[in-house]
Amino acid sequence: MKIGVFLKRLAQLSTWLSALALIVMLLVSVADVAMANLLNRPIVGAFDLVETTLVVVVFLGFPATFLSGGHIAVDVIDFFVSPTSVARLKLLAKVVTFVFLAFLAWQMVTPAYDAFRFGERKQELGLPLFVLWIPMVFGIGVSALMVLFSLRQEDRASSTGEA
C-alpha cells in the first residue's frame, strides 16, 4: 500500500473515531442534564467522560485537517507580494508547522509516561490518565506526518511543473 493511501486511511479512521467521541459526548451531556433536571440524579462520572471524549474529538480531528490543508487562513500580505512569494511563505509555514508538531509530540511523551508510571487517575471514573495521552500523542504525531506528506506532495508538484 502506498504511503499516501495509508495516511489518507489513517486520517479517515482518526476522523471517524473523533466523530464517535463527539456523539458520545453529546449523548452523555444531554442525558446528564435531563436526568439532573427531571430525576434529580445526574450521571456519576459524566464530567470525566465528557472531558475524556473532548480530548479524543480535538486531537483525533487534527490529522484530517492537516492532510487536507483545511485550516483557517488569513490573506494579510497576499495582495502585496508576488504569487511566488506567497507560495514560498506557505511552504515555510508548512515546514515550521511540521517542526512544531514533531517537537510537541516529542515533548508529550515524557508527561504521558509519567502519568502511566505514577498511576494517576480521573477522579470520578478512575480512568488512568495515561489513556488520555494516547490520542493526544497519536493525533499530534500523525498530524506531523500529514504535514510532512503534504510537503512531499507539494515538492513533487513543483518539480513536475504542476500547479
C-alpha positions as CSV (number, residue, x, y, z in Angstrom):
1,M,0.0,0.0,0.0
2,K,1.3,3.4,-0.9
3,I,2.1,5.8,1.9
4,G,-0.4,8.4,0.6
5,V,-3.2,5.8,0.7
6,F,-2.2,4.7,4.2
7,L,-2.1,8.2,5.5
8,K,-5.5,9.0,4.0
9,R,-7.0,5.9,5.6
10,L,-5.3,6.8,8.9
11,A,-6.8,10.3,8.7
12,Q,-10.2,8.8,7.9
13,L,-10.1,6.4,10.8
14,S,-9.0,9.2,13.1
15,T,-11.9,11.3,11.9
16,W,-14.4,8.5,12.5
17,L,-13.1,8.0,16.0
18,S,-13.3,11.7,16.6
19,A,-16.9,11.8,15.4
20,L,-17.8,8.8,17.5
21,A,-16.3,10.5,20.6
22,L,-18.3,13.7,19.7
23,I,-21.5,11.6,19.6
24,V,-20.8,10.0,22.9
25,M,-20.0,13.5,24.4
26,L,-23.3,14.9,23.1
27,L,-25.4,11.9,24.3
28,V,-23.8,11.9,27.8
29,S,-24.2,15.7,28.2
30,V,-27.9,15.6,27.1
31,A,-28.6,12.5,29.3
32,D,-26.8,14.1,32.3
33,V,-28.7,17.4,32.1
34,A,-32.0,15.6,31.5
35,M,-31.5,13.2,34.5
36,A,-30.3,16.0,36.7
37,N,-33.3,18.2,35.9
38,L,-36.0,15.6,35.6
39,L,-35.0,13.0,38.2
40,N,-32.6,15.0,40.3
41,R,-30.0,12.2,39.7
42,P,-27.1,13.3,37.4
43,I,-24.9,10.7,35.8
44,V,-21.9,9.9,38.0
45,G,-18.7,10.4,36.0
46,A,-20.4,12.4,33.2
47,F,-17.9,15.3,33.6
48,D,-14.9,12.9,33.4
49,L,-16.4,11.2,30.4
50,V,-17.2,14.4,28.5
51,E,-13.7,15.7,29.3
52,T,-12.1,12.5,28.1
53,T,-14.2,12.4,24.9
54,L,-13.3,16.1,24.3
55,V,-9.6,15.1,24.2
56,V,-10.4,12.4,21.6
57,V,-12.5,14.8,19.5
58,V,-9.9,17.5,19.4
59,F,-6.7,15.5,18.9
60,L,-8.1,12.9,16.5
61,G,-9.6,15.6,14.5
62,F,-6.3,17.2,13.7
63,P,-4.8,14.7,11.2
64,A,-7.5,15.1,8.6
65,T,-7.3,18.9,8.9
66,F,-3.6,18.9,8.3
67,L,-3.8,16.4,5.4
68,S,-6.5,18.4,3.6
69,G,-5.0,21.8,4.4
70,G,-8.4,22.8,5.9
71,H,-7.0,25.4,8.2
72,I,-8.3,28.9,8.5
73,A,-6.1,31.2,6.5
74,V,-6.0,35.0,6.6
75,D,-4.7,36.6,3.5
76,V,-2.9,39.5,5.0
77,I,0.0,40.0,2.7
78,D,-1.1,38.0,-0.3
79,F,-2.2,41.1,-2.1
80,F,1.1,43.0,-1.6
81,V,3.6,40.3,-2.7
82,S,4.1,38.2,-5.8
83,P,2.4,34.7,-6.1
84,T,5.9,33.2,-5.9
85,S,6.5,34.9,-2.5
86,V,3.1,33.6,-1.3
87,A,4.0,30.1,-2.4
88,R,7.3,30.4,-0.5
89,L,5.6,31.7,2.6
90,K,3.1,28.8,2.5
91,L,6.0,26.3,2.2
92,L,7.8,28.0,5.1
93,A,4.6,27.8,7.1
94,K,4.3,24.1,6.5
95,V,7.9,23.5,7.4
96,V,7.5,25.4,10.7
97,T,4.3,23.6,11.4
98,F,6.0,20.2,10.9
99,V,8.8,21.2,13.2
100,F,6.4,22.5,15.8
101,L,4.2,19.3,15.7
102,A,7.2,17.0,15.8
103,F,8.6,18.9,18.8
104,L,5.2,18.9,20.5
105,A,4.8,15.2,20.0
106,W,8.3,14.5,21.4
107,Q,7.6,16.7,24.4
108,M,4.3,15.0,25.1
109,V,5.9,11.6,25.6
110,T,7.5,12.3,29.0
111,P,4.3,13.5,30.7
112,A,2.4,10.6,29.2
113,Y,4.9,8.2,30.5
114,D,4.8,9.9,33.9
115,A,1.1,9.6,34.0
116,F,1.5,5.9,33.3
117,R,4.4,5.4,35.8
118,F,2.7,7.2,38.7
119,G,-0.8,5.7,38.1
120,E,-2.7,9.0,38.0
121,R,-6.4,8.5,37.5
122,K,-9.6,10.6,36.8
123,Q,-11.4,11.4,40.0
124,E,-14.9,10.0,39.3
125,L,-14.4,7.3,36.7
126,G,-11.0,6.1,37.9
127,L,-9.8,6.1,34.3
128,P,-6.0,6.1,34.1
129,L,-4.8,9.5,32.9
130,F,-2.2,7.9,30.5
131,V,-5.2,6.7,28.4
132,L,-5.9,10.4,27.6
133,W,-2.3,10.9,26.4
134,I,-2.7,8.2,23.8
135,P,-5.0,10.1,21.5
136,M,-3.0,13.3,22.2
137,V,0.4,11.9,21.2
138,F,-1.1,9.9,18.4
139,G,-3.1,12.9,17.0
140,I,-0.1,15.3,17.1
141,G,2.3,12.7,15.8
142,V,0.1,11.7,12.9
143,S,-0.6,15.4,12.2
144,A,3.1,15.9,11.8
145,L,3.2,13.0,9.3
146,M,0.3,14.6,7.4
147,V,2.2,17.9,7.1
148,L,5.3,16.0,6.0
149,F,3.3,14.2,3.4
150,S,1.7,17.4,2.1
151,L,5.3,18.9,1.9
152,R,6.3,15.9,-0.2
153,Q,3.3,16.2,-2.4
154,E,4.0,19.9,-2.9
155,D,7.6,19.2,-3.7
156,R,6.5,16.6,-6.3
157,A,4.0,19.0,-7.9
158,S,6.6,21.8,-8.1
159,S,9.3,19.5,-9.6
160,T,6.8,18.3,-12.3
161,G,5.6,21.8,-13.0
162,E,2.0,21.2,-11.8
163,A,0.1,23.9,-10.0
